[in-house]
């Protein structure tokens, strides 16, 4: 059974970063240089600053994470700067636990946070060549709204968004 809670000050950013590395390893092996493939714990701390970082526990052990960010006026992604739009970032699930619904539970929890925080939409981006992720997000109700080319990335990202009922 999965238990989702907010990241606490006592949680290890080194363990969270190692989870991100494992969760993004498949994407790195595809040649996609996502930041989470090899970011340091200091970069993890910087990226979660000002966001709503959630962790998933499976049998008491760290199993996944997601970051919800409020409207990001400094983002290079125009869609993330829009009023009423929160963004979902750094979604990762321990590879050995994928397929157990942990990722979907994290996305649902992030949607709940965004809706309860008054956002009308939850947006995300993923590498265009990661067609398995684009398809997954589409099945979960996200629709393509834009593309973005992040500085230093070897791919173009698809920006997808989902309207939040009651947002």
C-alpha positions, 0 to 999 in steps of 0.5 A, a space after each residue: 500500500 502506498 502512503 503519500 505525504 509532504 516532504 519533511 525537513 527530516 527527509 534526506 535530500 540525498 536519498 530523494 536525489 538518488 531516487 530521482 536518478 534511479 527513476 530517470 535512468 531509463 530516460 537517460 539511457 534513451 539519450 535524454 538529458 533530463 536534469 533529474 538524471 544526474 542532478 546533485 542534492 543541492 540542485 534537488 533542494 533548489 528545484 523544490 524551493 517554493 514548491 509542494 514536494 510530495 513523497 510516496 512511501 511503500 512499506 515505509 520506504 521511499 518509493 516515489 516523488 512529485 513536485 507541484 509548483 505554483 504559477 512560475 513567473 520566472 519559467 522559460 516555459 510560457 505556459 508555466 507562467 500563465 495565471 491559474 496554472 500550476 505545474 507538475 515536475 520531477 515525477 519519479 517512481 522507484 523502478 522496481 515498484 513501477 506498475 503498482 499505481 504509485 505514479 498515478 497516486 502521486 499525480 492525483 495527489 499533485 492534482 488535489 494540491 493544485 485544485 485546493 490551492 485554487 489553480 484551474 490547470 495542472 501542466 507538465 512537460 516531458 521530452 517529445 521522444 519519450 512517447 511512452 510518457 506522452 501517451 501515459 499523461 494523455 491517458 490521465 487526461 493531459 492534453 498537448 498545449 505547447 512545446 518548449 526547448 529548455 536550455 541545454 537539453 538535447 530534445 524538445 519537450 511537449 507541454 501538456 495540461 489538464 483542467 482541474 474540476 473546481 479549480 
